Amino acid sequence: MPQEICPNCGSELSPKARVCPYCGSDEKTGWSDEAHVGGLDLPDQEFNYDEFVQDEFGGARVKPRGLHWFWWLVALLLLIAVVLVCT
């Protein structure tokens, strides 16, 4: 006999419901918590956030070296061009 209240999430069900429309629990899974979070691939209790950040984003950002002089040269050439055009 189907239940009228979902034992997993507590929402009301119609008398003929075989699956909870809110959490996905059903008669096959025994109205279990596993039906609610089974396919979500959630991290376990031993989840290490710092290790996750290191794996996903790597270490400290590396500042590029060697191009800063290039941008100073471009700025100087643009300044000279502006001065020559305005005079």
N, C-alpha and C positions, 0 to 999 in steps of 0.2 A: 504494500500500500504506500503510495507516494506521501511525502510529508507536506504539511501546509506551511511550515516555517523552515527555512534552510538552517540546518545545524552549523553550517560553516560561517555564514555571514549574518544570519538572523533576519534576512529579508522575507517578506511574505511571498508564498508561492500559490499558484492556482492549484486546485485539488488534482488536476490531471497532469501537472508539470512533472517531467522526468529529469529536467536539468534546470538549475538555478540560472536565470538570465543575468544575474548580477555578478556572481563569482565563478560560475562554470561547474560547480559541484554537481554530481549526478549519481544515479543509482549504481552505476558500474564501479565508480571509485569509492562507493560507500559514504558519500557526502563528507569526504575527508578534506583536511587542509591541503593535502598534496594536489588536489584538483584546482585549488586556488592559485598556488604558486609553482606548480610542477613544471610548466613549460616556460617560465620566465627567465631562467638561467640567472638567478640571483646569486650574489656572492655568499659564501658560507660565513660562519661566525668568526673565522680566523682571517678575515679580509684585512690586508695591510695596505692602508691608503697611501702611505709614503712610497711603498714599493710600486704600487699601481701608477702613481704620478711619475716616478722615475722611468718605468717601462714605457709609458705612453708618450711622455714629453722629453725624455732624455735629461741630460745634465744641464749645467748652466749654459746660458746662451754664449755663443762665441762671437766676439766683435770682429768684423772683418778688418784686416789691416792692409795697408798699402794703397788704398784708394782715397784716403782723405786728402792727399796732395792734389789728386786729380780734380776734386770739387773746388779746392781753393783756386786752381788754375782756371777752371771754367768761370768762376765768379770774377776773377781778375780780368779775363778776356771780355766778359760781358760788360763789366764796368768801363773798360777802355772803349768798347764799341759804343756804349751809350754816350760817353764823353765826346767821341769823335763825331757822332751823328748830331749831337746837340750844338756843336760849335761850328 
